[in-house]
Each structure stands twice: as structure tokens, then as C-alpha cells.
Amino acid sequence: MKIQTKTTILFTLLTGAFFIAFEFIVYYFISKAANNDFHKRLELRARISSKFRFEQDHVSTEGFMQLQKEYLEKLNEEKAFVFQHKTDSNLFSPEPNSEIPQKYLNDIVTANGNTVFQQKKFRHYAGLLYHDETGDFIVIKSATNAYGEDLMTKLRNIMLVTLLGSVVVIFAIGSLFSKRTFRPFRSINKKVKQINRNNLHLRLEETDGSDEIAELTRTFNKMIDRIEVAFESQNNFISNASHELRTPLTAIIGEADYALSKDRSVEDYKHSMMQVAGQAGRLQHLIKGLLDLAQTGFDGKKLTWVNIRLDELVFEVKESVDAIMPGNDIIICLGQLPDDESKLYCTGTKDILKVAISNIVVNACKYSNNQRVEMHLRFDNAHGIITIKDKGIGIPAEELKYIYDPFFRASNTNEYEGYGIGMPLSFNIIRLHKGKLHVYSKEGEGTTVEIKLPLTNQ
């Protein structure tokens, strides 16, 4: 069932329930008012009847009949009962008194002269205790409220018809309302179905509103932006990887064909084998970088996580870089270290974290032509922060956003050997350790890389 249909049905049910409750309340109070009015008339007749029966000396029969005709409305199926309190004998009753229960008589006696009402099905009773010179008498008047019952029957019918009509109208209004409400969603759904990998440039039309639909549209467009970038990165990765892998393979095949084309001297064969070995080494390094990059895409559950002391890690990174680039000029600057030694630790896998930082330091040395590179270590309340600064060639501002794409190399690095794998690898490793990597660079002036790693005790 569609949400639009569910909304219409829910709206109809809720509104219908409100109408039913409202009609029930109205019916209850009207019914109560009708009964109260009938009871007052019945009580009036009971009191006047008492006066007439026990004060005949003061009121003539003709006068009473005239009074009843002019001022008292005749009640349907009216009956009168009179009981003497002491003997409970029935006096002047036109009907047998079997329908009057003893409990009702007792209630009248204990009511201290107040009128007591009772109802049996459609018949109503009004009884009171009358004090006369000859004794105490119970006077009861009963009748059926035909007018009231007819009124309530008509009211029930009107309410039922009104309810059914209201439900139809409410359902129609709810359908129009939900259709209008969900119109933007239908438009969004139609547009989304048009978007595929071949036209990721398409976007939903955004509005200036701040409602949920506008927010959903903006969120979806941002998601498509990320997907488009991911597809472009994937295409670039495949293209660049193919190129980088093809180059050494082509060189190896070409050198092998050259060596096998005819008999060569030992020196020629040695030269060819050296070329093949060099290209094979380059290919091995490239494949290893790709494997490392792929492995950092895992969730880290298969890695061994330990506590790593960051100041020791920085010095181990320098040792690794010294072995790779012996002529470097790296200095380590330690800021104010925490007094609490436990705040020097982060959690991670030491070997791959050292690879990530070493890649960045090697790049700093390489692209600054072994000028001075500074490694700073400082701490805040929740992070250990490693900052690497160089005064190298820098990165063009418009190319900074691509530095984490595999195989991307800045336009000013053609004179330097590399594959464009180190930075994406470092980024993935830092992210795997719940850290953050920020790069600030200005072409011709140098680059600053900031690594923030969460501390273990946080």
C-alpha cells in the first residue's frame, strides 16, 4: 500500500473517530437533558396529584381538572400509585402495584421528601413521600417518554447519516490533501528514475524552502555529487592504473623482443636483463602499492590493534625515512608533552600507521629536494597532532582536491619519480585509525600536512 493511501486512510479514521466521539458526547448530553426535562414534568404531576388527593377540602375536582388541562401536559401511558407508609396498602391505584419494587419504595421513604426517579426500559417513575394529617403516603407517577424516545431516535438517525456523509467527504478531502502533499515526492521519484551512471550530471530541482522536501532534495543532490565524484575517480583510477601498469610491461616486452631478435653479445644481454629487472622492480613496487591501498579499504577488524606511543612513533618514522633517503634534513620538534604518560598513546596498527606517516615525510623530502623538513608533535585534550612542514614546490590550489585520488600527480611533479599512490594510501590508513588528514599548500612555497589521531584514553 502506498504511503499516500495510508495517509488518506489514517486521516479518515482519525477524523471519523473524532466525529464519533463528538456525536456520542452530543447524544449523551441531549439524552440526559431530555430525561431531566421529562422527570421534571413527571415530578410536577406527582406533586400536584398529591395535593389534589390529600387536600380535596381545599381544591375541587373541577378545579383540579381545569388546572391539569391548562397547565399540565398529558403524558403518554400515565399511571398513578399511592401507598400508605405504615401498611404499604395500595389506595386509589388504577393498576396493580406489582411493577413497583419494594426497594424503590424504601428509597422514597429515606429520601426526606425529595423526589426519587427510576426507569425501567422505556417507563419512567417519579415518587415522593407526602405527609398528611392522616399519615404518610407514597405518591408515584409513571409514564413513557414517547416524545423523548422519538426525538432521540431521530437524532440517532441524523447522526448516523451525518457520520457516513462526513466519512465520505473526509476521505475525499484526505485524498486531495495527500495527493497534493505527495506531489513533490512523485516528481522526485520520476526524476530519480532518470538518473543512472551515464547521466550523473542530472540533479533534482532545489527550492529555497526549509521544509523536509527541500532538505531531502539537497541531501539527495549532495549524495549524487559524491557518487559522481566516485565514478570519476574510479574511471580515472582504471585509466591511470592501466597506463602505469602498461608502461613497465611494454618496456619489458620490448627489451625481451630486442634481446631475442638475434644473437647478441654478453654485454647486450646483460644490459637487456638490467632493463628488464629495473622495469620489473618498478612493476613490483607499483603492484605492492596497489595491494596496500586496497587493504586499507577494509574495516580494520583483521588488524591487530595496540597502544602506540606517538613520540616514539615519530622517531621511528624518521629512522625509516633515513633508510630510504639518507641525504634528508629532517628535524623533530616536540611540543609540551602531557604530564600524564597515558595521554601519549593512540590505538592502532603500528606498522601501517608508520607507513602512512613515512609516505608523507618522504614526499616532503622528495618534492623539496631534500631541504629541511620539520616534524612537530603536540597534543590537545583528545588528539595527538603530527604536523609535517616542507619548503618544496607545493601543490597548485586547483589541484588540491584531487590529491587523495589514486595515481593522481600534480602538474608540477613531472620531473619527480612517483606513481600517485602514497597520498591516497596514507589518507586511507589515517581514516582507518579514526584520524583526520589536512593538507595546506601553496605552489612554490611549500606544503604543510596535519595528522590528528584520537588518543587512547578518549
N, C-alpha and C positions, 0 to 999 in steps of 0.2 A: 504494500500500500504506500502511495506517495505521501510525503510529509504534508503536502498541500491538502490532500484529502483528510489526513489525520487531524490537521489543524482545524479544518471545517467541522468535522465531526465533534472534536473536543469543544470547540466554541459553541456548537449547537447544544451539546449535552450540558455544559456548564450554565449557559444562559437558560436552557429549558429547566434545569434544576432550580435556578433562581426563581423562575416564574412559578414553578410548582410550589416552592416554599412560600412565595409571596401570596399565591392564591389560597394556600392552606391557612395562612395566618388570617387573611381577609375572611375566609369562610368561617373560621373558628370564632372570630370576634362578632361577625354578623349573626351567627347561630346563637352565640351567648346573649347578644343584645335582644334577639327575637324571643328567646326563652325568658329573659328577665322581664321584658315587656308583658309577655303573656302571664307570667307569675304575678305581676303587679295587678293585672286585671282580675286574675283569679282570686288574689288576696282581697281585693276591694269587694268582690261579690261575696266572699266568705264573711267579711266583717259586716257588710250591710245585711246579709242574710241572718247573722247572729242578732243584730239589733232588732230586726223585724220579729224573729221568733220569740225573743225573750223580753221585748218591750212592746207587745201588742197593745198595751193600755195607752201608750203614747202615740203609736203610729197605726193608722187604719190600714186595712188590707188594700183598699182602693188607692190610698196614698203611696203605699209601697210599690204597687204595680205600676202606678204612674211614674214614680221615681226610677224604677228599673227600666221602663220603656224609654224614658227621655235621656237618662244619663249612663245606663249600663248597656254595653254591647252584649248581645246574646252570644254565648259561647257554644261551640259545637259539642253535641253529646254531653251536655252538662248534667252532673249529678250532685246531690247534696246528702251529707251524712251528719247525724247528730248523736253523740254518745254522752251519757251521764257518767261522770268520772268515777263515782263510787261503785256503781253497779255494772258499768260498761254495757248497759242496755241500750238498744237501738230505738230512738224515738224519731218519728216523723220521716223516716228514710224511705224513699220510694223504691229503692233497690235493696237486695240482700247485701249485708255488710261483709261477706266473706272475702271480698277483694282488699279489705283494709287489714293489713297485718298488725299484730299486737305491738310489735316493735315500733312501728310508726306512731301508734297511739301513745306509747310511753315517751317517745321523743317529743311529742307535742306537749305532754304534761310537764316535762322537765325544761321546756323552752321559756318558762317565765312570761307567758303571754305573747311571745314573738311568734310570727307565722313560720311554720315548718313546711318545706316543699319536698315533694317526692315525685319521681317519674318512673312509670312502668311502660316500656315500649313507647307508644305514642300518647298515652294518657298521663296527664299532669294532675297533681294533688296539691292543695293548699289547706293546711289545717292550723287551727288556733284554739287555745283554751279560753272559754268565756266564763266569767264569774257572774253568777246571778243570785238573786235572793233565795232561790230555791235550791241552789247548789252549783257545782262546777260542771260545765258541759264542754265537750269537744265538738267543734264545728268544722266540717271538712267539705270543701268544694272541689270537684274534679271535672275535667273536660279534656277534649283533644284539641290540639293547636293545629287545626286544619289549614288555616291561613299561613301559619309559620312554616308548616311542613311543605306546603305548596311553594312558598317563597324560596325555601332552601333547595327544593328540587329544581326549580327554575334556575336558581343561582348556580347549582352544580352543573347543569346542562350548559349554561352560558360560559362557565369557567372551562369546561371540557372543550367546547368549540373554540374558545379563545386560545386555549393552550395548544390545540392542534394547529390552528391557524398561525399562532406565533412561532411554533416549531418550523413550519414551512417557510415563513418569512425570514426567521433567523438563519435557517440553513441556506436560503438564497443569498442573504446578506453576507453570511460567512464565506460562501463560495466566491462571491465577488471580491470580498476583502482579502481572502487568502490568495486568490488569483492575482490580484494587484500587488500584494506583498511579495509573492514569489516570482513576479515577472523578471526582476533583475537576475535572480538565480537561473531562470531559464535562459536568459540572454548570456549569462556567464557560461553555462553548460554548453550552449551552442558554439560559443567562441572557443572554449577549451577543446572541443572535439576537432576543431580545425587545426590545432597546434600539434605538430609532430616534429621529428628530427630534421625534416627538410625545410621547415619554416619556423624555426625557433625565434625568429625576429618578431613574430606576431606577439602582441600584448593585449591585455584586456583594457578597455577604456576606463580610465580613472576619473573620479569626481573629486570635488573639493570638500565633500562631506566628511563627517567624523563618525558616521554610523557603522554598524557591523559590516554591511555590504561593501562600503568604501574601504574599510580596513582589510577585508578579505581580498578585495581586488588588488590592493597594494602589496599584500603579503604574497599573493599568487604571482604577481609580476616580478617581485624580487626573487622568488623561487625559480622562475623561468630564466631570470638573469643568471643565476648561479648554474642552472643546468646548461644554458648556452655557453657559458664560460668553460664548464666541464667538458662539453662536447668539443669545443675549440681546442682546449688543452689536450684532449685525447687525440684529436686529429693531428695536432702539432707533434705530440709525443710519438705517434706512429710514424709520421713523416720524418722527424728528426732521428728517431731510433733506426729507421730503415737506412737513412743516409749514413749515420755514424757506423753502423754495422757493415754496410756495403763497402765503405771506403777501405778498411783494412783487408776485407775479404778479396776485393778486387786487386789490391796490391799483392796479396799472397798468391792469388791465381796467376796474375800477370808475371810475377817473378818466377813461379814454378814453370809456366809455359816457356819463358825465356830460357831457363836452365835446361829444359828438356828438348828444346827445338833442335839442338845439335850438340855434338861433343864440345865440352868447354874445358878450360884449364882448371886446375885445382883452386887457384885464386878466384876465378869467376864463380865456381861452385860455392866457395866459402862466402863470397860477397852476397850471392843469392840467398844462401841459408841465413846469413845475418839479417838480410832484409826481411825474410820470412819470419824469423824469430822476433824481430822488432815489431812487425805488424801483428803477429800472434800475441805478443805480450800486451800490445795496445788493446787488442780484441778481448783478451782475458780481463784486463783492468776494467774495460767498459762493461763486460758481462757481469763481473763482480759488483760493480756499482749498481747495475740494474737489479740484481738479486737483492742487494742490501736495501735498495729503495722499495722493492716490492714487499720485503719482510717488514718494513716499518709501517706498512699499511694494516698489519694485524692489530688486534685489540690488546696485545701485550700479556695475555693470560699465560702463554707458554714461556715467557721470560722469567728469569729469576730476579726478584726484586729484593734489594738490600738497602741498608742505610749508607749513604755516601757522604763523606766529609768534603765539603766544597773547597776548602782551602787546599787540601791535599790533591783534589781533582785538578785544580788549576795548575799546580806544579807538574803533575803527571802529563797534562796536555802539552806543556812546554817541552818536556822530555821527548814526547812523541814527535813534535814538530822539529825539534833539534835533529832527530834522526833522519827526518825526511828532507829538511832544508838546513844543512849545517851552517850556512852563512847568514842566518837570520839575526835580527836585532830586536828580540822580544824582551820586554821588561814587565814584571808583575808588580802591581800596586795594590796592596791590601789596605782596605779602609779600616775603620774601627770595628773590630770583631766583637761579637756578643760575649758578655761575661759568662753567660750560661752556655757551656760547651754543647749541650744538646741542640741548641739553635743553629749549629753549624752544619746540620745534616739535612739532606733531601733524600727521598726514596726513589730508587730506580735501578737500572741495569748499568753498571759502571762502564763496561766495555763499549757499549753502543753510545752511551752518553759522551764518553771521551772521544769517540769518532765524530760525533756531531760538532763538538766544540773545536776539535782539531781541524776539521774541514774549513771552518770559518777562519781560524787563525792562519792556516796555510794559504787561503785565498788572500787574506790581508797582507801576508808577506809577499806572495807572488805578484799581486797587482800593485804593490808599492815598490817593486824592485828591491826587496829586502831592506827598505828603510825601516825606521823604528816603528814597532807595533806595541801598543800598550794594552795590557790585560788588567782590568780593575775588578776587584771583588768587594762588594758591600752587601749590607743586609738591611731589610726593613722588618716590620713586625711579623710578616707572613712569608717573605720570599728571600732567597739568595739571588743577588743580581750580578751577573758577569757581563762586563762591557769590554768590547774589543774595538780599539781605535787604530786607524791607519791614515797615512797621508798619501794614498795612492791615486790612481786615475779616477776613482769614483764611478758612479753609475748615472747615466742620463736620467733626468727626472721622469721623462715619459716612459721609461722602460722599467722603473722600479716595481710596477705592479706585476711584472712577468717573472721576477727573479725566482719564484718558487715553482715555475713550470719546468718539468724535466727537459733537459737538452737546451734550455734557453741560455744564450750567452749574449751579454751586452754588445752593442755595436762597436764599442771601443776596445774590445778584447781580442781582436783578430791576431795580434802579434803574440798572444799568450796561449800556451797549450792548455787544453781542457775539454771537457765533454758536457758541461752544464748539468751534472748530476749531484755535485756536492751540496749545493744550497738546498735543493728540494729534499735531499736525504737528511740534512741537519734539521730542516723545518719539521719533517715528519717525526724525527726522534724527539725533538723538544715537545711537540704536541702530544706524543705518546706518554711523556712524563708530566702531562698536565701543565706544562710551562707555556711561556709566550716568547715569541721571537719578533723583535722590531728592528728594522734596518733604516738608518738615516744616512743619506749620501748626497754629495754634490759633485758633479763632474769636474775633474781637475783639482779637487781639494781633498778628497778622501771619503772614507766610509766609517760609520760607527754602527756596530751591531750590539744590541742589548738582549740578553737572555735572562728571563725571570723564571726561576724554578721554585715551586712551593716547598716550604720547609716541612720536615717530617712531623714535628710537633704541632703542625697546623692542620 
